[in-house]
């Protein structure tokens, strides 16, 4: 029986609905325990509880956000970065947590494309409820809206009379979909692109500068390929007016290589987790726990445990929430306008 803790994950997280939990249970029996009693600690970026883990525990970092792992703090990591680090790291983007959507994406070029084309009654969709957007997203939305109405089905700038219940079905009725990451960073491709591709849209994508290492550039329109947004919109108009050109995007396989398909990547993750949980506990340790390594960890524990750190963090969270609510009011007003 292995003692495992999951800490510092997003608010809706539950270990029983987590792919990694299922993979561990294929290997051994586990007991979910408090972080202070854990042999293995999986942690993410939404807190500091992982610093209270026992020094001899195996810590595994997992991120769904655009943050790189700190290998002074963790033994192993799962993230977005394009890098290799012995057996300590695996790239496993967040979108692989949506197996049904991945399957639709991987097989979309095998559909009846004439039927897909006929199902497109709308021009362009966007479904966003996060009000903290990169300025590029707003500029892109406004510029495309000068050509035709962009249907906004999320909370942000909603203009269809309410929030959509099924994002996939909403997107399926549109030819294009705006897909903007929260930030532009190499490797940081999220489920947003996969969802749009699965809905048979042509994504108008901005974000990961190396997105074409995985995704076929003939299946989406990359904002970064155009010198100006005006030039981009002119090309979107061209695709919108030419049915054959539109269908050409749907005919192409989405993935450049089968190594990036869902089943292969989950298989690699299975091996990654197997290595951690079948190695003797003391031999699975990878981070430096002595001398400078110990000093670094002790300093971080003191910092995150201090009153000033906690007060400062709450203050920044308060400011962030105020700004978010002001943006929500502003864009709600704009949407009604």
C-alpha positions in Angstrom: 0.0 0.0 0.0 1.5 3.3 -1.1 0.6 6.5 0.7 -0.2 9.3 -1.8 -1.2 12.9 -1.5 -2.6 15.3 -4.1 -2.3 19.0 -3.1 -2.3 22.5 -4.6 -4.6 21.5 -7.5 -7.4 23.6 -9.0 -10.6 24.0 -7.1 -12.7 21.3 -8.8 -9.9 18.7 -8.7 -10.6 15.3 -7.2 -8.1 12.5 -7.3 -10.7 9.9 -8.3 -11.3 11.8 -11.6 -7.7 12.1 -12.4 -6.0 9.9 -15.1 -2.8 9.6 -13.1 -4.7 8.1 -10.2 -6.0 5.4 -12.5 -2.5 4.7 -13.8 -1.1 4.3 -10.3 -3.9 1.9 -9.3 -2.9 -0.3 -12.3 0.5 -0.7 -10.5 -0.3 -0.9 -6.8 -2.9 -0.2 -4.1 -2.8 3.3 -2.7 -4.1 5.2 0.3 -4.9 8.8 -0.1 -3.4 10.6 2.9 -2.5 14.1 4.2 0.5 15.6 2.6 2.5 15.4 5.9 2.1 11.6 5.9 2.7 11.0 2.2 5.3 8.9 0.5 4.4 10.3 -2.9 3.1 13.9 -3.3 1.5 15.1 -6.5 1.2 18.9 -6.5 0.3 21.7 -8.9 0.5 25.5 -8.9 -2.5 26.6 -6.8 -0.9 26.6 -3.4 2.0 26.0 -1.1 1.0 22.9 0.8 3.6 20.7 -1.0 6.3 22.5 1.0 5.1 20.7 4.1 5.7 17.2 2.5 8.3 15.0 4.3 11.8 15.5 3.1 12.1 11.9 2.0 8.8 11.9 0.0 8.8 11.6 -3.7 7.3 14.9 -5.1 5.8 15.0 -8.6 4.9 18.3 -10.1 1.9 18.5 -12.5 0.8 21.7 -14.2 -2.1 22.8 -16.3 -0.8 26.3 -16.4 2.0 28.0 -18.2 4.6 27.4 -15.5 7.8 25.4 -15.8 8.8 22.9 -13.1 11.3 23.7 -10.3 13.5 20.6 -10.2 15.0 21.8 -6.9 11.5 21.3 -5.4 10.4 18.1 -7.2 11.8 14.7 -8.0 9.7 14.4 -11.2 7.5 16.7 -13.3 4.8 16.6 -16.0 4.3 19.8 -18.0 4.2 21.6 -21.3 7.9 22.4 -21.9 9.8 20.9 -24.8 12.8 19.4 -22.9 14.3 16.1 -21.8 15.7 15.5 -18.3 16.7 11.8 -17.8 13.7 10.0 -16.3 12.6 13.1 -14.3 10.4 14.8 -16.9 7.6 14.1 -19.3 5.8 16.5 -21.7 2.1 15.8 -21.3 -0.1 18.8 -22.3 -3.4 19.3 -20.5 -5.5 18.4 -23.6 -4.7 14.7 -23.2 -7.0 14.7 -20.2 -10.0 14.9 -22.7 -9.9 11.5 -24.4 -13.2 11.8 -26.2 -12.4 15.1 -27.7 -8.9 13.9 -28.8 -10.5 11.0 -30.6 -12.9 13.3 -32.5 -9.9 15.5 -33.4 -7.7 12.6 -34.6 -10.4 11.2 -36.8 -12.1 14.3 -38.2 -10.5 14.0 -41.7 -12.3 10.6 -42.1 -15.8 12.1 -41.8 -18.3 12.9 -44.5 -16.9 16.4 -45.2 -19.8 17.5 -47.4 -22.2 16.9 -44.5 -19.8 18.8 -42.2 -19.8 21.7 -44.6 -23.6 21.8 -44.7 -23.9 21.8 -40.9 -22.1 25.2 -40.7 -24.7 27.9 -40.2 -22.5 30.4 -38.3 -19.4 32.3 -39.2 -17.2 32.2 -36.1 -17.5 31.2 -32.5 -15.7 31.8 -29.3 -16.6 30.5 -25.8 -14.6 32.2 -23.1 -15.4 32.8 -19.4 -12.0 33.9 -18.2 -12.0 37.7 -18.2 -8.2 38.0 -17.8 -7.3 37.8 -21.5 -4.2 38.7 -23.4 -4.8 41.9 -25.4 -4.3 39.9 -28.7 -7.5 38.1 -28.0 -9.6 41.3 -27.8 -7.9 42.8 -30.9 -8.6 39.6 -32.9 -12.2 39.4 -31.7 -12.9 43.1 -32.6 -11.1 42.9 -36.0 -13.0 39.7 -37.1 -16.3 41.3 -35.8 -15.8 44.1 -38.3 -16.3 41.5 -41.1 -19.1 39.4 -39.6 -20.6 38.8 -36.2 -18.5 36.5 -34.0 -20.8 34.6 -31.7 -19.6 34.7 -28.1 -21.1 31.9 -26.1 -19.2 32.3 -22.8 -19.5 34.8 -20.1 -16.9 37.1 -21.8 -18.7 39.6 -24.0 -21.7 37.2 -24.5 -23.8 38.3 -27.5 -26.1 35.4 -28.0 -28.5 35.9 -25.0 -26.8 33.5 -22.5 -24.0 31.1 -21.9 -24.0 28.0 -24.0 -24.4 24.6 -22.2 -22.4 22.5 -24.7 -19.3 24.2 -26.1 -18.6 21.4 -28.6 -22.1 21.5 -30.1 -22.0 25.3 -30.2 -18.7 25.3 -32.1 -19.9 22.6 -34.5 -22.3 25.0 -36.1 -19.6 27.5 -37.0 -16.9 27.5 -39.7 -14.2 29.2 -37.7 -13.4 29.5 -34.0 -11.1 32.0 -32.2 -8.6 30.0 -30.2 -6.2 32.2 -28.1 -4.1 30.8 -25.3 -3.7 32.9 -22.1 -0.1 33.5 -23.1 2.3 32.8 -25.9 5.0 30.3 -24.8 6.7 27.4 -26.5 5.0 24.2 -25.8 2.0 25.8 -24.1 -0.8 24.4 -26.2 -4.1 23.7 -24.3 -7.4 22.0 -24.9 -8.8 25.1 -26.6 -7.2 24.1 -29.9 -8.1 20.5 -29.7 -11.8 21.3 -28.9 -12.1 23.6 -31.9 -10.5 21.0 -34.2 -12.8 18.3 -32.8 -15.8 20.5 -33.6 -14.8 20.6 -37.3 -14.0 24.3 -37.1 -11.0 26.0 -38.6 -9.3 27.4 -35.5 -7.9 31.0 -35.8 -5.1 30.3 -33.4 -2.7 32.5 -31.4 -0.4 31.2 -28.7 2.3 28.5 -28.8 5.0 29.6 -31.3 5.9 26.0 -31.8 2.3 24.6 -32.2 3.2 23.2 -35.6 5.6 20.7 -34.0 2.5 18.6 -33.2 -0.4 20.0 -35.1 -0.6 20.1 -38.9 -0.5 23.8 -40.0 -2.8 23.0 -42.9 -5.7 22.4 -40.4 -5.7 25.8 -38.7 -5.0 29.5 -39.4 -2.1 30.7 -37.3 -2.3 34.4 -36.4 1.5 34.6 -36.1 1.9 33.8 -39.9 0.4 37.2 -40.8 2.1 40.6 -40.6 -1.1 42.4 -39.5 -4.6 41.5 -38.3 -5.9 43.2 -41.4 -4.0 40.8 -43.5 -5.2 37.9 -41.4 -8.9 38.9 -41.8 -8.5 39.2 -45.6 -7.4 35.6 -45.7 -10.3 34.5 -43.4 -12.7 36.2 -45.8 -11.1 34.3 -48.7 -11.6 30.9 -46.9 -15.1 31.9 -45.9 -16.1 32.6 -49.5 -14.5 29.5 -51.0 -16.1 26.2 -50.0 -13.3 24.1 -51.6 -10.7 26.0 -49.7 -12.6 25.6 -46.4 -13.0 21.8 -46.9 -9.3 21.5 -47.7 -8.6 22.3 -44.0 -10.9 19.5 -42.9 -9.3 16.9 -45.3 -5.9 17.1 -43.6 -5.0 14.8 -40.7 -4.6 17.0 -37.6 -1.5 15.4 -36.1 1.8 15.6 -37.9 3.0 12.3 -36.4 1.1 9.4 -34.7 3.5 9.6 -31.8 1.4 12.5 -30.6 -1.9 10.7 -30.6 -3.8 10.2 -27.4 -3.2 6.4 -27.0 0.6 6.7 -27.6 1.0 9.6 -25.2 -1.1 7.9 -22.4 1.1 4.8 -22.9 4.2 6.9 -22.4 2.7 8.5 -19.3 1.9 5.0 -18.0 5.6 4.1 -18.3 6.6 7.3 -16.7 4.4 6.6 -13.6 5.4 2.9 -13.6 9.0 3.9 -13.3 8.3 6.1 -10.3 6.2 3.6 -8.4 8.2 0.4 -9.1 11.5 1.9 -8.0 12.4 1.5 -4.4 11.4 4.6 -2.5 14.9 5.8 -1.5 16.2 5.1 -5.0 13.3 7.0 -6.7 14.6 10.2 -5.1 16.0 12.6 -7.7 16.1 16.1 -6.2 19.0 17.3 -4.2 18.3 16.9 -0.5 21.6 17.8 1.0 23.8 20.9 1.3 22.7 23.6 -1.1 19.6 21.5 -2.0 18.5 21.3 1.6 19.2 25.0 2.1 17.0 25.9 -0.9 14.1 23.8 0.4 14.4 25.1 4.0 14.4 28.7 2.8 11.3 28.1 0.7 9.6 26.4 3.6 10.3 29.4 5.8 9.2 31.9 3.2 5.9 30.2 2.4 5.2 29.7 6.1 5.8 33.3 7.1 3.0 35.7 8.0 4.3 38.4 5.6 4.2 35.9 2.7 0.7 34.8 3.4 -0.6 38.3 3.8 1.1 39.4 0.6 -0.4 36.5 -1.3 -3.9 37.2 0.0 -3.4 40.9 -1.0 -2.4 40.0 -4.6 -5.4 37.5 -4.8 -7.7 40.3 -3.6 -6.4 42.7 -6.3 -6.6 40.0 -8.9 -10.3 39.3 -8.0 -11.2 43.0 -8.0 -9.6 43.4 -11.5 -11.4 40.3 -12.7 -14.8 41.5 -11.5 -14.3 45.0 -13.1 -13.4 43.3 -16.4 -16.6 41.1 -16.0 -18.7 44.2 -15.5 -17.1 46.1 -18.4 -17.3 43.2 -20.9 -20.8 42.4 -19.8 -21.8 46.0 -20.6 -20.0 45.8 -24.0 -21.7 42.6 -24.8 -25.1 44.1 -24.2 -24.2 47.0 -26.3 
